[in-house]
Amino acid sequence: MTNLPPVPFTVVTDRSADTLTVRVVGELDYDTSGDLLDAVVPLLSERAGLREVRLDFIGLTWIDSSGLSALLMVHRHTSAALAVLRLDHRPAFLERMLHLTNVLEFLTEPAAPAGARTDDVSEAEAT
């Protein structure tokens, strides 16, 4: 077994008119999850009109429960901004975690339009 140093954690953002792409490299864990939130949340609030946030995990080397919590927080903020969250280039270990915790569909569901009803009963069915 080799004792290679871990890949340094970095977050690189790329903004267009309606899309924010965030490339995540290294381990997303207790020590680095705040860095992801610090990179994404301010851009969501200052860039009104973002329709999509794409988290690109091609360089992700590990994720723990704190990293998963950070993804849930990113989802909370993208939903509040009425943007869709996409999780691109998911490595097998991330895919496995998302399926085991049953949050993949939750994290990537479309944002509800402002004023949309959240219950399953339409007004026509209620009357």
N, C-alpha and C positions, 0 to 999 in steps of 0.2 A: 504494500500500500504506500502510495506517495503522499507526502504532506505538502501539497501545493497550497499556497495562500489562496483564500477565497477571492473571487472576482469582486472588485469594489462595487458597491451599490451606486448606481447612477440612474437618474431620471432625466430624460431629454424630451422636451415638448416641442411640438410643431403645430402652429395654428394656421388655419385658413379662415375664410369668411364664416363658415358654419360648422367646421369640424376641428376638434382638438385631438391630436394624436400624441400619446404619451408612451415613450419607449422605456421599458423597465429592464434594467440589467443588474444581475447579482441576486442576493438573497433578500426576499421580502419577508422580514421577520420583526420581532419586537423592537430591535434597534433601528430599523429602517422604515417601518410602516408610516411613521409620522412624516418622513421625507416625501413619501408619495402624496399624502394628503396636502402637505405644504405646497407641492408642485401643482396640484389639480384644483383645489378649492378656490384659491384666489382668481385663477383664470376663468372659472365658471361664473364668478360674481362680476368680474370686470368685463367679460365678453358676452353680454346679453345677445341672444340670438343664436347661440351655439345649438345646433340640432343633434350633434353626435359627438361622443367622446369615445375614442378608440384607445384601449390599453393594449400595447403591443408587448407580448411576453417572450419574444424570440430569444432574448438574452437572460431570461429568468433562470436562476440555478437552484432555487429552493424557496419554499413558502411555508410558514407555520400558521398557527391559529391567529396570531396578531396580524399577519399579512392578510388573512382571510377577512378579519375584522375591518382592515383598511379598505378592502374591496367593497365591503358592505357600506362603509361610510361614503366611499366615492359614489356608489349607487344612490345613496340617500341624496347627495348633493346634485347628481345629474338629474334625478327625478324631480327635485325641487326646481331645477332650471329648465324642466321640460325637454331634456335632451335624452337621447338613447345611448346606452352604454354598450360598447362592443368589446369583447375580449378576444384579441387576435393572437395567433401563433401560440396557443396554449401547449406547454410541454406536458408529457404524460402524467407527471406527478401532480400538476395543477389540475388537469382534467379529472384525475382520480379523486382529488380532494373536493372538487366542485360537485362531483356525482355522489360521493359518500356523504357529504353534508346537505345534499339536495338543494343547492342554491344556484346552480347554473341557470335554470330558467328564470328564477327570480331576478338575478343580476342582469340578465339580458332582455327582460321583457320591455316592450315599448313604454315610454312615459305616457301617462294619461294626460289628455288635454285639460287645460284649466277649466274648472267648473264641471268636470265630468263626474258622473256618479260612480261610486266605488262598489256599490252592492250589485248583486246579480239580478235584481228585479227591475225591469224597465217600468216606466210610468204607465205604459199601456197595460201591463200585467197587474199593476197595483190597483187599478180602478175597476 
